[in-house]
Amino acid sequence: MSANLLVELFTEELPPKALRTLGEAFAASIRNSLVAAQLAAPTKQGTVVFATPRRLAVLVPDVATQARDRAESKKLMPAKVAFDVDGKPAQALVKRLAKEGASADQVQRRTEGSTEYAYLEQTIRGVTLATGVQNALLEAIAKLPIPKVMSYQLADGTTTVHFVRPAHGLVALHGADIVPVSALGLAAGRITHGHRFLGVKDITLASADAYEAALAAHGSVIAQFDRRRDEIRRQLDEHAARLRYSLGPDADVLPLLDEVTALVEHPTVYVGKFESEFLVVPQECLILTMRQNQKYFPLFDAGAKLTNKFLIVSNMWLSDPENVIEGNQRVIRPRLADARFFFETDKKTRLEERVPQLASIIYHNKLGNQLERTQRVQLLAGKLARLIGADPAMAERAAWLAKADLVTNMVGEFPELQGVMGRYYAINDGEPEAVADAINQHYRPRFAGDRLPEGKIDMAVALADKLETLAGMFGIGQQPTGDKDPFALRRQALGVIRILVEASLPLALHEVVDAAFTAFPGCLLKDARSELQNFVWERLRGHQRDAGYSANEVEAVLCMKPPVLARIPSQLAAVRAFASLPEAESLAAANKRVANILKQAEAKGISFEKTAPDRFKEPAEHALFDALRNASQLATPLYEQGDYTGYLKAFAVLKTPVDAFFDAVMVMVEDADLRNNRLALLAELRTEMNRIADISQLAA
């Protein structure tokens, strides 16, 4: 007989930022274990995941009371070892059967190829429901991705339990029947618990299927995470629309929505407000205070400007919510007052006066303090600005002030506002807007998908900041190893790549790496330029594969190590377009063959100069030479114009003469002049065809 199975762990408040993950992992582990025990069907359809601040639960459909028996055939040993000359079980077989708990009448002989083996034929009893659920529950608890494990004692005063939070209830129902399992010092029953204040404390479940409805009707609990989240979003949108405001970009709203969903079981949204006088504070500070500290949803007008109203997601529904609203408004006022005090106090000291204070902040014990780092970034920003055509004086000024907000009260309270507050203070100080913008944007891109710095001055300072970090850490031997990257150097390298490539900056990688290392005093770093460049190349490989290019396409371009990274997208697009041509496969294979021939010749010390057409003997040599020259004449202007796709396609006409050449011509002949001339022709062919990419990589 089969029925739906409910398993619930009732706990103290679970960590909100991990709740969704914990709920999904708990449910998946239970279901997967039951599937592995053949108690449940492999399909996920019908499985329901529940996760609230105080429970993890899952409903698995159609779980059997016992798994079916199954036949198992196990190869034991060769028959000549298993049986003596009389055909009776030998000592080796007797020992093995004793270990397996089987008898000789369960052994059969079976021939495989020319060898006969002894097989043990057994019927394995199916797992019972109780055993399967017990194993599944213990495995789910053991594998739960717990952010931080707690240790607590059970009521007996001696047993210590390790779990994410103290557990106080366990439900295991198969249909209407209790499954006799236990975990974390708890025996399974049929009693769950409602909302702390709005629901019935103890709810007796008639069956597994009654769980969600009973919690909703009697416990004032929306048990499914996604349904609770949708209900909160509905109420938020409804209130915002009624007030003719917005919640802001989804990218900012959704993380908080998930967190708030994990804090409430019966969500109700109320509107709060604060005094308009606080709006003189930069809105980023107020937004961060509301979202991060209070879990409120700030509201914005049609111009994306912060208003003095916000939305509160409460765990209480009240007919008269005045006290709840007023209580939340009282809580936020001191926070906003602190932000205003920090802002007004910070404005009294100019950023340039704060720069010397950076000497008190250690950057790295081998690389000095933040002031010394600022001096290096300033020097590097000026160099890079000159290379990309930006105002070097502005770039140097922005770099000099970029870290000064680290010693302000506001950034001390909200480190997330680094750069943001620097811009406000720079404007207050009367600094040029270009300098203020560069201060704000020099951390970009902070993460994958983040915006790039916008202007050339901004780019120069952002590149300088990242390259100084990379050069410094590589120069003292602090490269990432394995999964460890404590200084986020992979992210910094990807930031450099994105700025150079996506902003189409005409800078060579070796050029910016050299500039970064020369910004340091000569004796401070070891020369790790090659290691850093290779590190950037590896990040670039991953970046382009993530963009959708195949490993062969990426390698065809990057194995050439093109100095200007900004050209790489065009080169990759050209390679992909060439690879789609019907001639591509043959030409790629020919390129690989040419590369091997030239490599062998080089290994033998054979040298050759420019191709001499008057030395050709075979018509196929003349035909290839003429076709190559004609193709090159058409392709070269395209290369100079940056039309890399057109350049590569121009060589598609070489398929026929190349195939004919290899069919009719022996390259490595005894005649040295003839051989060397043919090698020179192949070298010319390879050079011309591989100015954009190593086409032979497409044949790998």
Order of alpha helices (4+ residues) and beta strands (2+ residues): beta-alpha-beta-beta-beta-alpha-alpha-beta-beta-alpha-beta-beta-beta-beta-beta-beta-beta-beta-alpha-alpha-alpha-beta-alpha-beta-beta-alpha-alpha-beta-beta-alpha-alpha-alpha-alpha-alpha-alpha-alpha-alpha-alpha-alpha-alpha-alpha-alpha-alpha-alpha-alpha
